[in-house]
C-alpha cells in the first residue's frame, strides 16, 4: 500500500514541476504519446496529483522511456505541460537516488 503525501505537488516545484495540478486527466497526452505504455504520462501526472511519491519511485524507470518529443505538451488542452513534468520527475528521482 502506497503512502499519500498531500503536499507532494507543492514539493515538486523545486524540480520544475509546477503544472501538475492543472491537468484534469483527459488522457490526450496518453493518446498521443508514441510510447503507448500503460497510459504514460497520464499515470505519472496522476501519481503527482494524489501524492503517491512512493509509486513514482517504484516505477522510476518509466520516466526515462519518455522521448521528450513534445507531442503531449503541444496537445494538452490545459497547458499542463506533461513533457516538462516528466523531466521534473526525473530530477526528483535523481535527487532521491543521491540521498540513498
C-alpha positions as CSV (number, residue, x, y, z in Angstrom):
1,X,0.0,0.0,0.0
2,X,1.4,3.4,-1.0
3,X,1.5,6.3,1.4
4,X,-0.1,9.5,0.2
5,X,1.6,12.9,0.6
6,X,-0.9,15.7,0.0
7,X,1.9,18.3,-0.2
8,X,3.9,16.3,-2.9
9,X,2.8,18.5,-5.8
10,X,4.0,21.6,-3.9
11,X,7.3,19.9,-3.0
12,X,8.0,19.2,-6.7
13,X,8.1,22.8,-7.6
14,X,11.8,22.9,-6.7
15,X,12.3,20.4,-9.5
16,X,10.4,22.4,-12.1
17,X,7.1,20.6,-11.8
18,X,4.5,23.4,-11.3
19,X,1.6,22.5,-13.6
20,X,0.6,19.0,-12.4
21,X,-2.5,20.3,-10.7
22,X,-3.6,21.9,-14.0
23,X,-4.2,18.5,-15.5
24,X,-7.7,17.1,-15.4
25,X,-6.7,13.7,-16.7
26,X,-8.4,13.9,-20.0
27,X,-6.0,11.4,-21.5
28,X,-4.9,13.4,-24.5
29,X,-1.2,13.0,-23.5
30,X,-1.5,9.3,-23.2
31,X,-3.4,9.1,-26.6
32,X,-0.7,11.0,-28.5
33,X,2.4,9.5,-26.7
34,X,4.4,7.4,-29.1
35,X,5.3,5.1,-26.2
36,X,1.8,3.8,-25.7
37,X,2.9,2.3,-22.4
38,X,0.3,1.9,-19.7
39,X,-1.2,5.4,-20.0
40,X,2.1,7.1,-19.7
41,X,2.5,10.1,-19.0
42,X,-1.1,10.4,-17.6
43,X,-0.3,7.8,-14.9
44,X,2.7,9.8,-13.6
45,X,0.8,13.0,-13.6
46,X,-2.0,11.3,-11.6
47,X,0.6,10.0,-9.1
48,X,1.8,13.5,-8.5
49,X,-1.8,14.8,-8.1
50,X,-2.6,12.3,-5.4
51,X,0.7,12.5,-3.7
52,X,1.9,9.0,-4.5
53,X,5.7,9.7,-4.4
54,X,6.4,6.1,-3.5
55,X,4.7,4.8,-6.7
56,X,6.8,7.2,-8.8
57,X,10.0,6.0,-7.2
58,X,8.9,2.4,-7.7
59,X,8.2,3.0,-11.4
60,X,11.0,5.5,-12.0
61,X,12.5,3.5,-14.9
62,X,9.3,4.5,-16.9
63,X,10.4,8.2,-16.7
64,X,13.4,7.5,-18.8
65,X,11.3,6.0,-21.6
66,X,10.0,9.4,-22.5
67,X,11.5,10.7,-25.7
68,X,10.6,14.3,-24.8
69,X,9.2,14.7,-28.3
70,X,6.8,17.4,-27.1
71,X,3.6,15.9,-28.6
72,X,1.9,15.6,-25.2
73,X,2.7,19.2,-24.3
74,X,1.5,20.6,-27.7
75,X,-1.8,18.7,-27.5
76,X,-2.6,19.3,-23.8
77,X,-5.9,21.4,-23.6
78,X,-5.0,22.7,-20.2
79,X,-1.3,23.6,-20.9
80,X,-0.3,21.3,-18.1
81,X,3.0,20.7,-19.9
82,X,3.3,17.0,-19.4
83,X,6.7,16.7,-21.0
84,X,8.3,19.2,-18.6
85,X,6.5,17.5,-15.8
86,X,8.2,14.2,-16.7
87,X,11.6,16.0,-16.8
88,X,11.0,17.4,-13.4
89,X,10.1,14.0,-12.1
90,X,13.4,12.7,-13.5
91,X,15.2,15.4,-11.4
92,X,13.2,14.4,-8.4
93,X,14.1,10.7,-8.8
94,X,17.8,11.5,-9.3
95,X,17.8,13.7,-6.1
96,X,16.2,10.8,-4.2
97,X,18.8,8.3,-5.5
98,X,21.6,10.6,-4.5
99,X,20.3,10.7,-0.9
100,X,20.0,6.9,-0.7
